[in-house]
Amino acid sequence: MSNSLRHLAPEFSIDEAKEIAMKFYNLNEFVCQLPSERDQNFLFQNNQSKFILKISNISEIYSIIDMQNCVMEHINTSSRCLPSLDGQMIITYKNHFIRLINYLPGVPLGNYQPHTAKLLINLGKVLGEIDKSLYEFKHESMKRDLYWNMMNAEKIINTYKHLIINKNHYEIIEDILKDWIKFVIPQVSLLRCSVIHNDANDYNIIVTDEETVGLIDFGDLCETFTVCEAAIACAYIMLDKDDPIDAATNLIYGYNEIFPFEKIEIDLIYYFIRMRLAMSVTISAHQKQIQP
């Protein structure tokens, strides 16, 4: 199962990043380094345009990165890969794959307030547009055996739940898993599957205003249950809300306007939302074990 968490993020210096940017992309205006869990991201600018020099985790496979590039191009997102001076979309440097990606201006949803109904509806529409566009998308690497693929939910929970120290959290996750096995597993063959972004958390959603929303970080792309896209986004936007059900309803409403849910997806999305949160807690416990 693919898990780049086992490999620490690259440790290129700023000077090395500057050298790479100049040599391969003729960029010499370094701005800052951006946070990343498993890769390294360096922000550069040229006149009024900004770009991210993305150095991938050493565990990444070329075909997976190619799929990310193809998806960004396919959905015509503002965030897309740009060629090097010699026309390569992916370059190799010291055994790492490197790309230059357009910088998407705005603020992560997690740092943006308020989360109005209009904003969440528009977020749902953006996710619906992406999934509608990707529904027929095919790539040789789309069937990834990825940790964050909810097709692996039962296996992930059972493998790492023993690492959860908080007894109350452990019992909640056990209940979520029981419901998953009872209500979802018997019906998985009836669910639509497609390539989705698969990680619309509140720091991968970029907001300019309540009408302008974008998505970054396509690193967890995979073929999985289509309903996961909206469920994952709901899981994060419901946190710390006075009325989490209302927040989720707005997002689901916007998504459904663009890419209508099937009845079975509406019936089961509650269990998918809960399972994403359970996976997040469980994988976080695993992360702490391998990277204390």
KEKOL-773896 format. One record per residue: residue in one letter; x, y, z of N, C-alpha, C, CB in turn. Coordinates in steps of 0.02 Angstrom, whole numbers, padded with zeros to 5 digits, always signed. Each point is the difference from the previous one (the first is absolute). Last residue first. Glycine has a CB too. Example, Ala and Ser with C-alpha at 12.3 -4.5 7.8 and 13.67 -1.06 7.14 Angstrom:
<rs>
s+00642-00112+00354+00042+00059+00003-00039+00055+00037+00059-00032-00108/a-00044-00254+00104-00045+00059+00000+00045+00060+00000-00095-00059+00062/
</rs>
This chain:
<rs>
p+00391+00534+00769-00020+00029+00065+00012+00075+00004+00028-00109+00053/q-00062-00073-00246+00034+00065+00002-00018+00036+00064+00000+00008-00127/i-00081-00225+00090+00058-00004-00044+00040+00064-00004-00062-00084-00066/q-00134+00066+00206+00042-00058+00016+00063+00000-00043-00103-00064+00032/k-00066+00225-00067+00037+00015+00061+00047-00057+00019-00095+00072+00039/q-00052-00102-00221+00051+00050-00017+00044+00015+00061-00076+00049-00087/h-00114-00185+00117+00054-00036-00034+00058+00047-00018-00085-00082-00046/a-00109+00175+00136+00034-00040+00052+00058-00039-00030-00108-00009+00064/s-00028+00125-00213+00039+00047+00040+00038-00036+00056-00084+00091-00026/i-00070-00212-00102+00062+00011-00038+00045+00050+00037-00060-00025-00108/t-00151-00014+00202+00039-00061+00001+00067+00009-00036-00106-00066+00004/v-00054+00242-00004+00025-00010+00068+00047-00060+00002-00105+00050+00047/s-00003-00008-00250+00045+00055+00015+00032-00009+00069-00069+00076-00072/m-00101-00225+00001+00064-00013-00034+00051+00054+00017-00061-00058-00093/a-00156+00090+00172+00031-00057+00035+00067-00017-00031-00113-00044+00028/l-00017+00207-00134+00027+00026+00063+00034-00056+00040-00091+00088+00001/r-00018-00149-00199+00058+00042-00015+00032+00027+00064-00052+00031-00111/m-00148-00153+00130+00058-00043-00012+00062+00041-00018-00077-00090-00037/r-00133+00199+00067+00026-00026+00064+00064-00041-00011-00117-00002+00046/i+00003+00077-00237+00026+00057+00037+00033-00023+00065-00090+00074-00050/f-00023-00234-00078+00063+00019-00031+00032+00059+00036-00042-00043-00110/y-00173-00029+00174+00050-00049+00022+00069+00015-00030-00092-00085+00011/y-00092+00220-00078+00012+00009+00072+00055-00047+00024-00121+00033+00015/i+00036-00053-00236+00052+00051+00008+00016+00013+00073-00038+00052-00107/l-00132-00209+00000+00061-00023+00033+00051+00055+00017-00018-00106-00059/d-00200+00136-00057-00014-00044+00058+00063-00015+00041-00093-00050-00066/i+00111+00171-00137-00033+00041+00051-00012-00042+00063-00055+00071-00090/e+00134-00186-00093+00053+00044+00025-00027+00046+00054+00058-00004-00111/i-00206-00137-00008+00041-00039+00047+00056+00042+00031-00027-00103-00066/k-00111+00198-00104-00035-00009+00063+00042-00038+00051-00108+00001-00062/e+00237+00143-00119-00047-00055-00005-00030-00012+00070+00064-00053-00097/f+00030+00297+00014+00013-00062+00035-00051-00053-00021+00048+00064+00097/p+00032+00152-00253-00050-00029+00046+00022-00066+00031-00087+00056-00068/f+00209+00163-00024+00012-00071-00013-00044-00040+00047+00121+00021-00038/i-00146+00216+00031+00045-00009-00056+00007-00073-00020+00062+00101+00036/e-00195-00034+00151-00023+00042-00056+00041-00013-00063-00038+00087+00082/n+00099-00187+00126-00056-00035-00034-00028+00040-00059-00028-00054+00108/y+00196+00149+00034+00027-00056-00038-00055-00032-00043+00087-00021+00090/g-00152+00188+00063+00038+00028-00056+00028-00055-00045+00028+00098+00070/y-00140-00165+00128-00047+00033-00046+00037+00026-00062-00074+00032+00098/i+00202-00118+00079-00033-00053-00038-00049+00028-00051+00013-00077+00099/l+00089+00228+00050+00050-00028-00046-00032-00054-00045+00091+00024+00083/n-00225+00067+00088+00015+00051-00052+00049-00027-00051-00021+00090+00084/t-00029-00224+00103-00058+00004-00045+00013+00050-00056-00076-00030+00094/a+00232+00009+00083+00004-00056-00047-00056+00003-00051+00053-00069+00089/a-00056+00230+00082+00059+00010-00042+00005-00055-00053+00059+00056+00096/d-00227-00074+00068-00016+00053-00048+00059+00011-00048-00077+00054+00084/i+00108-00202+00094-00046-00030-00049-00018+00051-00054-00046-00077+00088/p+00178+00145+00101+00037-00039-00051-00044-00031-00053+00083-00024+00087/d-00094+00232+00085-00050-00044-00032+00034-00040-00055-00094+00082+00027/d+00228+00051+00107-00057+00001+00045-00055-00047-00026+00027+00118+00034/k+00233-00166-00092-00058+00040-00023-00054-00002+00053+00027-00024-00121/d+00195-00097+00108-00002+00066+00034-00056+00045-00025+00123-00010+00017/l-00085-00186-00180+00036+00008+00063-00006+00071+00026+00080-00090-00035/m-00164+00012-00180-00046-00007+00057+00034+00012+00067-00065-00082-00068/i+00181+00077-00145-00036+00063+00009-00051-00003+00058+00015+00023-00123/y+00117-00217+00065+00041+00055+00025-00039+00064+00011+00096-00052-00059/a-00203-00145-00027+00032-00019+00063+00039+00058+00030+00007-00118-00041/c-00103+00137-00177-00047+00010+00055+00032-00015+00067-00094-00030-00077/a+00218-00016-00118-00007+00073+00011-00047+00014+00058+00021+00020-00122/i-00001-00244+00058+00063+00024+00029-00004+00075+00014+00063-00089-00062/a-00245-00010-00050+00004-00022+00069+00063+00025+00035-00065-00102-00031/a+00032+00138-00202-00043+00044+00041+00005-00019+00073-00078+00016-00097/e+00199-00155-00046+00022+00070-00010-00039+00047+00044+00030-00027-00118/c-00081-00210+00101+00052+00019+00048+00019+00074-00005+00044-00117-00005/v-00196-00006-00143-00030+00036+00056+00052+00023+00051-00104-00066-00017/t+00160-00077-00169-00009+00070-00020-00026+00042+00058-00022-00038-00117/f+00179-00179+00144-00072+00014-00002-00010+00074-00013-00025-00096+00079/t+00251+00026-00171-00033-00024+00061-00075+00012-00007+00104+00024+00071/e+00158+00016-00194-00067-00023-00014-00029-00029+00064+00028-00024-00122/c+00155+00223+00133-00007-00072-00013-00071-00015-00022+00089-00026+00086/l+00094+00237+00017-00043-00022-00054-00003-00076-00004+00026+00104-00063/d+00101+00053+00213-00037-00059+00021-00051-00024-00052+00015+00037+00117/g+00129+00162-00143+00043-00057+00016-00036-00064+00021+00080+00084+00033/f-00130+00160-00111-00032-00059-00030+00038-00064+00016-00044+00074-00092/d+00030+00196+00163+00028-00062+00025-00039-00061-00024+00041+00062+00100/i-00179+00167-00103+00070-00015-00011+00017-00069+00026+00028+00123+00007/l-00255+00047-00086+00025-00060+00033+00074-00010-00018-00116-00052-00001/g-00083+00272+00016+00042-00046-00040+00026-00056+00043+00031+00094-00075/v-00226+00129+00056+00028-00055+00039+00041-00045-00046-00097+00005+00083/t-00063+00232-00066+00060-00023-00035+00038-00050+00044+00008+00110-00062/e-00207+00010+00130-00018-00024-00067+00059-00030-00037-00087+00088-00003/e+00100+00011+00224-00049-00054+00004-00024-00026-00068-00036+00049+00107/d+00282+00046-00094-00060+00027+00031-00053-00055-00004+00028+00121-00032/t+00191-00184+00002+00012+00071-00012-00057+00041+00030+00064-00025-00106/v+00038-00236+00160-00056+00046-00008+00026+00071-00013-00071-00072+00076/i+00140-00213-00079+00026+00069+00000-00056+00048-00018+00115-00041-00031/i-00064-00225+00129-00052+00042-00031+00023+00073+00007-00094-00084+00026/n+00213-00090+00075+00008-00010-00072-00053+00038-00040+00050-00113+00023/y-00047+00107+00214+00062+00034-00020+00019-00015-00072+00037-00006+00118/d-00232-00087-00004-00007+00073+00004+00066+00037-00014-00091-00018+00081/n+00035-00222-00199-00001+00024+00069+00005+00076+00000+00053-00107+00041/a-00082-00085-00222-00025+00069+00004-00007+00021+00073-00061-00014-00110/d+00151-00194-00025+00028+00032+00060-00021+00073+00005+00098-00078-00004/n-00151-00082-00180+00008-00044+00057+00031+00033+00062+00012-00091-00082/h-00076+00123-00174+00056+00034+00033+00019-00036+00064-00038+00109-00049/i-00075-00263-00135-00018+00061+00035+00063+00032+00030-00116-00046+00026/v+00016-00160-00211+00058+00036+00026-00026+00064+00033+00077-00048-00090/s-00245-00158+00088+00033+00043-00049+00062+00030+00032-00109+00027-00057/c-00134-00196+00098+00071+00010+00013+00030+00043-00055+00008-00111+00059/r-00267+00040+00064+00041+00024-00056+00072+00008+00022-00100+00060-00049/l-00067-00241+00168+00023+00070+00001+00040+00017-00063+00002-00005+00124/l-00093-00214-00053-00051+00043-00031+00022+00072-00007-00086-00075+00048/s+00213-00100+00062-00004-00017-00071-00050+00043-00038+00032-00117+00029/v-00004+00130+00211+00054+00033-00038-00003-00014-00075+00071-00008+00102/q-00213-00062+00100-00026+00036-00058+00055+00030-00045-00101+00024+00068/p+00129-00150+00146-00045-00040-00041-00023+00033-00065-00038-00052+00105/i+00182+00174+00052+00033-00057-00033-00049-00042-00042+00082-00003+00094/v-00163+00186+00047+00034+00019-00062+00026-00061-00037+00032+00108+00052/f-00151-00123+00163-00041+00037-00048+00033+00013-00067-00052+00052+00098/k+00155-00182+00089-00071-00018-00003-00037+00033-00057+00004-00014+00122/i+00227+00062-00076-00006-00071-00019-00074-00019-00009+00107-00026+00062/w-00063+00241+00018+00028-00006-00068-00010-00071-00026+00085+00090+00025/d-00136-00044+00200-00052+00026-00045+00022-00006-00073-00037+00080+00089/k+00195-00140+00074-00057-00047+00002-00055+00022-00048+00027-00028+00119/l+00156+00174-00087+00019-00059-00040-00057-00051-00002+00120+00018+00030/i-00145+00170+00108-00001+00021-00071+00015-00059-00045+00036+00116+00033/d-00017-00149+00199-00070+00006-00020-00006+00020-00074-00030+00033+00118/e+00245-00041-00025-00028-00068-00003-00073+00002-00023+00079-00037+00092/i+00025+00240-00048+00025-00028-00063-00025-00072-00008+00102+00075+00005/i-00149+00033+00197-00037+00033-00054+00020-00031-00067-00007+00107+00067/e+00126-00177+00122-00068-00028+00000-00043+00031-00056+00009-00020+00124/y+00209+00105-00089+00004-00069-00023-00070-00030-00006+00114-00013+00053/h-00090+00226+00043+00010+00002-00073+00000-00071-00029+00066+00107+00012/n-00073-00090+00221-00063+00024-00029+00004+00003-00076-00022+00067+00104/k+00217-00122+00019-00049-00054+00002-00066+00021-00032+00054-00043+00104/n+00199+00128-00160-00060+00025+00033-00056-00053-00004+00033+00120-00029/i+00174-00159-00084+00008-00003+00073-00064+00020+00037+00121+00025-00015/i-00054-00139-00232-00039+00056+00028-00002-00007+00076-00071+00007-00106/l+00170-00169-00044+00045+00055+00015-00036+00060+00031+00072-00037-00094/h-00178-00164+00008+00032-00014+00064+00047+00056+00022-00008-00122-00025/k-00103+00117-00190-00042+00026+00054+00032-00012+00069-00101-00020-00071/y+00181-00045-00163+00031+00052+00042-00041+00025+00059+00058+00033-00102/t-00121-00212-00062+00073-00005+00006+00029+00048+00052+00003-00034-00120/n-00238+00031+00061+00018-00061+00037+00075-00005+00011-00099-00056-00049/i+00016+00236-00082-00023+00006+00069+00022-00061+00041-00099+00067-00039/i+00146-00070-00192+00039+00052+00034-00020+00004+00073+00010+00064-00107/k-00134-00208-00034+00068-00025+00011+00042+00049+00040-00008-00065-00107/e-00209+00130+00039-00004-00053+00050+00069-00026+00018-00114-00032-00042/a+00098+00195-00134-00017+00025+00066+00001-00054+00054-00069+00086-00055/n+00118-00069-00197+00043-00035+00048-00018+00015+00073+00090+00003-00085/m-00197+00100-00101-00010-00071-00014+00041-00043+00049-00021+00027-00121/m+00039+00210+00114-00049-00028+00047-00021-00071-00018-00039+00116+00020/n+00277+00016-00055-00056-00023-00041-00050-00035+00046+00074-00014-00103/w+00142+00100+00173-00058+00044+00008-00058-00018-00045+00079+00088+00032/y+00131-00212-00036-00024+00002+00069-00066+00038+00006+00118-00005+00039/l-00062-00109-00274+00022+00057+00040-00028-00004+00071+00008+00069-00105/d+00023-00193-00136-00014-00030+00065+00026+00047+00054+00008-00119-00048/r-00094+00176-00212+00053+00001+00050-00023-00034+00064+00045+00106-00050/k-00122-00069-00204-00019-00050+00050+00055-00007+00051-00070-00062-00085/m+00097+00209-00101-00057+00024+00040-00021-00050+00054-00037+00065-00100/s+00218-00055-00083+00016-00003+00071-00059+00017+00046+00115+00030-00031/e-00118-00029-00215+00028-00065+00019+00012-00007+00075+00053-00004-00111/h-00252+00156+00012+00074+00005+00001+00026-00066+00027-00001+00126+00016/k-00247+00021-00092+00037-00062+00009+00075+00013-00001-00095-00065-00053/f-00172+00194+00077+00073+00005-00006+00033-00068+00015-00006+00122+00033/e-00233-00048-00025+00021-00046-00053+00076+00000-00008-00110+00019-00058/y+00012+00118+00226-00037-00063+00006+00020-00052-00053-00094+00065+00047/l+00169+00174+00002+00044-00058+00007-00036-00067-00004+00072+00071+00070/s-00187+00143-00082+00051+00000-00053+00042-00064+00001+00003+00125+00006/k-00159-00090+00166-00036-00010-00063+00049-00004-00058-00100+00061+00045/d+00185-00006+00165-00018-00071-00004-00039-00016-00063-00002-00004+00124/i+00063+00231-00082+00060-00042-00006-00019-00073-00010+00064+00081+00071/e-00237+00071-00025+00027+00011-00068+00062-00044-00012-00044+00118+00002/g-00051-00118+00214-00043-00034-00048+00025+00007-00072-00096+00020+00077/l+00205+00098+00094+00014-00072+00006-00042-00040-00049+00030+00016+00121/v-00072+00214-00109+00067-00012-00027+00017-00074+00002+00035+00115+00038/k-00237-00048+00062-00003+00004-00073+00068-00013-00032-00094+00083+00010/g+00080-00070+00225-00032-00060-00025-00004-00001-00075-00065-00006+00104/l+00141+00201-00004+00050-00053+00008-00029-00066-00026+00050+00060+00100/n-00197+00119-00090+00047+00007-00056+00057-00051+00004-00028+00122-00006/i-00124-00114+00184-00036-00022-00061+00047+00003-00060-00110+00040+00048/l+00191+00047+00152-00002-00073+00002-00038-00029-00059+00006+00006+00125/l+00003+00231-00101+00068-00027-00010-00002-00076-00003+00048+00099+00060/k-00248+00013-00007+00018+00010-00070+00069-00029-00016-00069+00104-00001/a-00009-00102+00225-00036-00050-00040+00020+00005-00074-00096+00003+00081/t+00280+00085+00087-00070+00014-00014-00031-00057-00040+00024+00123+00001/h+00189-00078+00156-00020-00054-00045-00075+00007-00013+00092-00077+00043/p+00077+00291+00017-00042-00054+00027-00013-00054-00052-00053+00082+00078/q+00278-00037-00054-00064+00008+00033-00039+00058-00032+00048-00045+00108/y+00191-00130-00132-00046+00049-00029-00065+00001+00039+00051-00017-00115/n+00143-00134+00136+00019+00066+00025-00048+00055-00023+00118-00037+00001/g-00143-00193-00067+00010-00004+00072+00018+00066+00032+00035-00116-00017/l-00053+00089-00220-00066+00004+00032+00006-00002+00076-00051-00055-00100/p+00254+00152-00045-00030-00065+00015-00066+00008+00038+00115-00051+00003/v-00036+00242-00171+00010-00020+00070-00028-00070+00010-00004+00122+00039/g+00106+00014-00272-00057-00004+00044+00021-00023+00070-00073-00025-00098/p+00174-00012-00172-00005+00051+00053-00063-00010+00042+00063+00080-00073/l+00097-00255-00066-00070+00020+00003-00008+00051+00057-00039-00112-00046/y+00253+00030-00123-00022+00015+00068-00072+00025-00001+00118+00028+00035/n+00013-00198-00215-00029+00066+00011-00022+00008+00073-00037+00005-00120/i+00233-00175+00062-00073+00003-00002-00022+00072+00013-00009-00120+00039/l+00232-00057-00103-00018+00070+00013-00075+00006-00011+00115+00043-00036/r+00051-00265+00111-00045+00034-00047-00006+00073+00019-00064-00107-00019/i+00217-00144+00064-00012+00071+00014-00044+00029-00054+00112+00009+00059/f-00008-00257+00064-00037+00030-00055-00020+00071+00020-00043-00113-00039/h+00263-00034+00127-00066+00028+00016-00032+00027-00064+00038+00028+00117/n+00190-00118-00097-00048-00054+00011-00069+00024+00022+00095-00071+00030/k+00081+00225-00097+00020-00037+00060-00053-00050+00022+00068+00099+00035/y-00168+00022-00217+00060+00031+00029+00014-00035+00066-00025+00112-00055/t-00149-00106-00182+00029-00042+00052+00065+00032+00024-00052-00104-00049/i-00197+00196-00072+00073-00009-00005+00024-00043+00058+00013+00112-00058/i-00251-00054-00090+00027-00028+00062+00075-00009-00010-00109-00060+00029/m-00008+00157-00201-00050+00015+00051+00022-00025+00069-00090-00005-00088/q+00242+00089-00136-00021-00056+00042-00051+00023+00053+00112-00055-00019/g+00013+00192-00154-00065-00028-00017-00024-00059+00042+00025+00037-00111/d+00177+00112+00127+00007-00047-00056-00064-00039-00013+00121-00009+00027/l-00110+00172+00147+00027+00034-00058+00008-00046-00060+00059+00077+00077/s-00246-00154+00090+00067+00027+00012+00025+00033-00064+00024-00089+00088/p-00293+00068-00036+00060-00034-00025+00065+00034+00021-00068-00039-00096/l-00169+00031+00241+00030+00038-00055+00065-00034-00022-00051+00108+00044/c-00200-00172+00096+00072-00008-00008+00024+00038-00061-00006-00112+00055/r-00214+00184+00099+00022-00049-00050+00075+00001-00008-00109+00012-00059/s-00123+00110+00179+00061-00032+00024+00020-00054-00049-00030+00025+00121/s-00166+00087-00159+00051+00053-00002+00067-00026+00025-00090+00086+00019/t-00084-00256-00137+00007+00038+00061+00053+00055-00008-00034-00102+00066/n-00075-00080-00216+00012+00070-00017+00004+00044+00062-00058-00018-00109/i+00032-00228+00077-00054+00039+00031+00010+00075-00010-00015-00091+00084/h+00176-00061-00175-00066-00023-00021-00056+00043+00028+00046-00116-00006/e+00183+00149+00072-00012+00023-00068-00071-00017-00022+00121-00014-00027/m-00051-00065+00234-00002+00073+00003-00014+00030-00069+00080-00003+00096/v-00049-00231-00085-00064+00021+00031-00005+00076+00003-00001-00106+00067/c+00203+00011-00144-00054-00011-00049-00068+00022+00028+00064-00097-00047/n+00125+00102+00190+00006+00051-00052-00058-00006-00050+00124+00000+00013/q-00108-00165+00151-00018+00064+00031+00001+00056-00052+00046-00039+00110/m+00031-00172-00177-00072+00000+00008-00024+00066+00030+00000-00125+00012/d+00231+00088-00025-00028+00013-00066-00076+00002+00002+00099-00056-00052/i+00013-00008+00244+00008+00072-00010-00028+00020-00069+00102+00001+00075/i-00099-00228-00026-00047+00033+00045+00003+00076-00010+00011-00094+00084/s+00144-00043-00198-00067-00005-00030-00054+00033+00043+00036-00105-00056/y+00193+00091+00135-00008+00045-00057-00072-00001-00027+00121-00018-00029/i-00075-00033+00287+00011-00035-00063-00016+00046-00058-00028-00111+00055/e+00111+00149+00220-00050+00010-00053+00022-00034-00065-00033+00109+00053/s+00158-00092+00160-00039-00061-00011-00048+00007-00059+00010-00024+00121/i+00129+00204-00035+00040-00048-00038-00038-00065-00015+00102+00049+00053/n-00222+00193-00030+00027-00051+00045+00036-00054-00041-00092+00023+00084/s+00069+00213-00205-00041-00055+00026+00039-00045+00048-00065+00004-00106/i+00068+00263+00034+00047-00056+00002-00036-00058+00034+00103+00077+00003/k-00175+00168-00128-00022-00056+00042+00050-00058-00007-00121+00035-00012/l+00085+00243-00027+00048-00052-00018-00013-00058+00048+00088+00083-00044/i-00255+00124-00033+00024-00045+00053+00048-00051-00031-00107+00016+00066/f+00024+00253-00133+00005-00070-00018+00026-00040+00060+00020+00030-00121/k-00131+00231+00027+00033-00040+00051-00004-00074-00019-00027+00087+00088/s+00012+00181-00213-00021-00070+00005+00040-00037+00053-00034+00002-00121/q+00064+00229+00039-00059-00004+00043-00024-00072+00011-00032+00113-00041/n+00281-00083-00023-00045+00057-00011-00059-00007+00047+00035+00010-00122/n+00067-00207+00159+00029+00030-00060-00048+00054-00022+00060-00107-00035/q-00001-00069+00267-00041+00044-00041+00039+00027-00059-00066+00031+00102/f+00050-00252+00097+00039+00047-00040-00048+00047-00037+00095-00084-00013/l-00088-00116+00229-00037+00050-00039+00048+00048-00034-00097-00009+00079/f+00104-00260+00011+00034+00064+00003-00036+00049-00047+00111-00055+00026/n-00142-00204+00107-00028+00051-00045+00035+00066+00010-00111-00059+00001/q+00130-00229+00049+00025+00067+00015-00027+00048-00053+00105-00047+00054/d-00214-00193+00059+00041+00026-00054+00036+00063+00025-00079-00047-00088/r-00074-00073+00228+00043-00053-00027+00044+00023-00057-00085-00080+00035/e-00063+00228+00099+00008-00059+00043+00053-00048-00027-00119+00012+00034/s+00113+00262-00062-00024-00060-00034+00016-00060+00043+00017+00053-00113/p-00003+00247+00094-00004-00062+00038-00026-00058-00043-00020+00067+00103/l+00168+00139-00204-00069-00012+00021-00003-00067+00037-00045+00067-00097/q+00242+00137+00041-00016-00071-00001-00070-00010+00029+00123-00032+00011/c-00038+00260-00146+00001-00035+00064-00010-00075-00010-00046+00104+00057/v+00112+00067-00232-00044+00035+00048+00003-00032+00069-00076+00031-00095/f+00242-00002-00144-00026-00044+00053-00042+00041+00049+00100-00077-00011/e-00009+00108-00245-00029+00040+00054-00033-00047+00051-00019+00098-00078/n+00123-00161-00138+00051+00019+00050-00027+00042+00058+00081-00004-00092/l-00130-00177-00139-00032+00040+00052+00053+00017+00053-00113-00055-00021/n+00118-00093-00186+00021+00070-00007-00038+00045+00048+00026-00022-00120/y-00028-00227+00095-00059+00041-00015+00015+00074-00009-00066-00083+00064/f+00229-00099-00014-00051-00034-00040-00058+00044-00021+00032-00102+00060/k+00161+00185+00069+00027-00045-00051-00054-00028-00046+00091-00029+00079/m-00148+00166+00111+00036+00038-00051+00021-00044-00058+00040+00079+00089/a-00144-00179+00098-00048+00046-00033+00034+00039-00056-00064+00009+00107/i+00198-00149+00030-00045-00040-00043-00046+00046-00040+00005-00095+00082/e+00133+00196+00080+00040-00026-00055-00043-00039-00050+00100-00006+00077/k-00199+00081+00123+00014+00057-00045+00040-00023-00061+00000+00078+00098/a-00038-00235+00071-00062+00015-00035+00009+00058-00049-00065-00041+00099/e+00244-00013+00042-00009-00052-00051-00064+00013-00041+00061-00082+00073/d-00021+00224+00109+00049+00012-00053-00005-00052-00056+00077+00052+00085/i-00207-00079+00109-00026+00054-00041+00048+00016-00058-00060+00047+00100/s+00070-00296-00010+00009+00067+00029-00031+00052-00047+00106-00036+00058/f-00186-00226-00028+00040+00044-00042+00004+00068+00034-00035-00061-00105/e-00065-00167+00172+00034+00051+00041+00047+00042-00043-00009-00075+00101/p-00233-00100-00116+00067+00019-00025+00029+00056+00043-00033-00034-00117/a-00142-00126+00238-00002+00050-00054+00072+00015-00022-00108+00049+00045/l+00067-00289+00061-00001+00070+00021-00001+00046-00060+00061-00030+00105/h-00161-00219-00097+00059+00035-00024-00006+00073+00020+00014-00080-00098/r-00187-00068+00147+00058-00037+00026+00065+00033-00022-00067-00105-00003/l-00146+00180-00071+00014+00023+00067+00060-00035+00029-00121+00025+00015/s+00016-00073-00228+00061+00041-00001+00015+00029+00068-00022+00027-00119/n-00121-00238+00020+00001+00043+00059+00065+00039+00002-00073-00080+00062/s-00086-00123-00206+00041+00060-00007-00006+00044+00062-00015-00004-00124/m-00006-00269+00111-00042+00060+00000+00044+00062+00000-00092-00062+00061/
</rs>
